[in-house]
Structure formats: structure tokens, C-alpha cells
Amino acid sequence: MSAVSEDEERLETMLEQCNSSIDELSTCARNASPGAREICREEISVLIANRESLRRGLLKYDDSACLCSSCPVESAQEAQ
């Protein structure tokens, strides 16, 4: 049971980090030059996609804190 709550905490932390980064980049995009604004918007798009994929369980963070769409099955079996 604690493994599940740890995973939920980890997910919530990652979602908060995504939201924070999106907010920072949004501020940057408003104040940036046109070229930099486009780069910020592209990064925001990636962060939004990752955030929504995390929420839906399509992406997960593996043990090395990297996003993966096909994390090893052992991790899921150990949680049960």
C-alpha cells in the first residue's frame, strides 16, 4: 500500500513541477523577443503534453526519473 501512495506522491510532485515550469515559461514568453517567444511556446506545448500524459497514465517516470511510455513490467507487478 505504501508503494502506491509513494507513486501517487511522486506523480503529484511531477505534475506540480510541470505546472510551475509552464507558468515560468508563460511569463518568459510574454516578455521575450519573437524568436525566444516561439521557443518558450514549443517547450510549453511539450510540458502540457507530458503533464496530460502523466495524468492519464500514458507516461510514467522510471527509477532514473526519466519519462517512459513502456516502463518495465516488474515495477507494476511489485506494486501489486
C-alpha positions as CSV (number, residue, x, y, z in Angstrom):
1,M,0.0,0.0,0.0
2,S,2.8,2.4,0.8
3,A,4.3,1.9,-2.7
4,V,1.1,3.1,-4.2
5,S,1.0,6.2,-2.1
6,E,4.6,6.9,-2.9
7,D,3.9,6.6,-6.6
8,E,0.9,9.0,-6.2
9,E,3.1,11.5,-4.3
10,R,5.7,11.2,-6.9
11,L,3.2,11.8,-9.7
12,E,1.7,14.8,-7.8
13,T,5.2,16.3,-7.4
14,M,5.9,15.8,-11.1
15,L,2.6,17.4,-12.1
16,E,3.3,20.4,-9.8
17,Q,6.7,20.7,-11.4
18,C,5.2,20.7,-14.9
19,N,2.7,23.4,-13.8
20,S,5.4,25.5,-12.3
21,S,7.5,25.2,-15.4
22,I,4.6,26.1,-17.6
23,D,3.9,29.2,-15.5
24,E,7.5,30.3,-15.7
25,L,7.7,29.8,-19.5
26,S,4.4,31.6,-20.0
27,T,5.9,34.7,-18.2
28,C,9.1,34.3,-20.2
29,A,7.1,34.1,-23.5
30,R,5.2,37.3,-22.8
31,N,8.4,39.2,-22.2
32,A,10.6,37.6,-24.8
33,S,11.6,38.5,-28.3
34,P,9.7,36.8,-31.1
35,G,12.3,34.1,-31.6
36,A,12.6,33.3,-27.9
37,R,8.8,33.5,-27.6
38,E,8.4,30.7,-30.1
39,I,11.0,28.5,-28.3
40,C,9.1,29.1,-25.0
41,R,5.8,28.2,-26.6
42,E,7.2,25.0,-28.0
43,E,8.6,24.0,-24.6
44,I,5.2,24.8,-23.0
45,S,3.5,22.6,-25.6
46,V,5.8,19.7,-24.7
47,L,5.2,20.2,-21.0
48,I,1.4,20.3,-21.4
49,A,1.5,17.1,-23.4
50,N,3.7,15.4,-20.8
51,R,1.5,16.6,-18.0
52,E,-1.6,15.3,-19.6
53,S,0.0,12.0,-20.5
54,L,1.1,11.6,-16.8
55,R,-2.4,12.4,-15.6
56,R,-3.8,9.7,-17.9
57,G,-1.2,7.1,-17.0
58,L,0.2,7.1,-20.6
59,L,3.7,8.1,-19.3
60,K,5.4,7.3,-16.1
61,Y,8.7,8.2,-14.5
62,D,11.1,5.3,-14.3
63,D,13.6,4.7,-11.4
64,S,16.1,7.2,-13.0
65,A,13.4,9.9,-13.2
66,C,13.1,9.7,-16.9
67,L,9.7,9.7,-18.7
68,C,8.9,6.4,-20.4
69,S,5.8,5.1,-22.1
70,S,6.8,1.4,-21.7
71,C,8.4,1.2,-18.3
72,P,9.5,-2.3,-17.2
73,V,6.6,-4.6,-16.1
74,E,8.4,-5.6,-13.0
75,S,7.7,-2.3,-11.4
76,A,4.0,-2.6,-11.9
77,Q,4.0,-6.2,-10.6
78,E,5.9,-5.3,-7.5
79,A,3.4,-2.6,-6.6
80,Q,0.6,-5.2,-6.5
